[in-house]
Amino acid sequence: VRDAEREIVRLANDTVRNLSDGDLSVELDQAAESDDEAFTLRVRRADDPLPIGVDYLSGSQKFRVAVAVALAIGRFAAGQARQLECVIIDEGF
């Protein structure tokens, strides 16, 4: 399960970096990793070494992270790690 979690986060990070023009990245929160906790993420801005708290993400940043994670889960489940050519979201914000 942890291997799958790491791969999903890797795919989500690739996607969120593309969606934010390299401004955002996601990673697993290693401090929160335990047997009963799963998928605890940290979000960082490219110019800041400290993670951004969820309360401090803008609505569009939250949306980009959520879309990236959803797409990564779908790509992982389908066994396709290739880049998507396009995603169309009507009124996403």
N, C-alpha and C positions, 0 to 999 in steps of 0.2 A: 504494500500500500504506500509506503514512504517513497519507493522508487517512482511509482505512478504520480504521486504528489509532486515530486521534484520535476518530473518531465512536464507535467501540466503547467507548473509555474515557469519553467523555461520557455515553453510555447507562449504563455501569456505575456511574459516579459518581451519577447520578440514582437508580439502584436502591439502591446501598449507603447513600445518605443516607436513603432511605425505610426500609430494613431496620434502620437503627441510630438512628432518630428524630433524624437530623441530627448524630449524634455522629461519624461517620466520613465521610471523603471519599477518593477515589482520583484520582490524576493521573499523567500520564506523567512519568518521570524524565528531564528534558531533558538532564541531564549525561551520562546513559548512552546517549543517542541517537547512533547511528552507523549506517553502512550494513549492518553485520552483526549488530547488536543490534536486537531488536524486542520491544515490549510489556513494557518494564521499568517497573513501577509503584511509586509511593510512596503510602503510606497516612498520612493525618493525622487526628488527633482535632480536634474543633471548637474546643477551647480551647487548642490548642497549635500554634504556627507551624512546629514542627519535625516532620519525618516520623517515623513509628514504624518501627523495624526489624522485619522479619518475625519474628525471634526473640522480640520483645517483644509481639507480638499474642497475645491470648488465643485459645483454640480457637474460641470463638463468633465472634470478630472475623475470624479466618481464614476460617471457614465463610461468613460474610456476604459477604466480599470475593469468595470463590470463586464463590458463587451469583450475585452481581451480575455478575461477568465472564462467566460461562456464559450467563446470561440476555441480556446485552448482545450477545454473539456471535450467539446465536440470533435476536434481534430484528434485528440488522444483516443477517444472512444472509437473513432472510425479508423484509427491506425494510419492516418495520413499526416505526416509532419511537414508537408509542403506548404508554401505560402499561398494564401488566398489571393485570387486575382482581384476580387472586388466584393464589398459588402454594402448593401443599400439598406439604410435605416430611415424610415419615414418618421419625421418629428421625434427624433431621438432625444432631444433636449427639452 
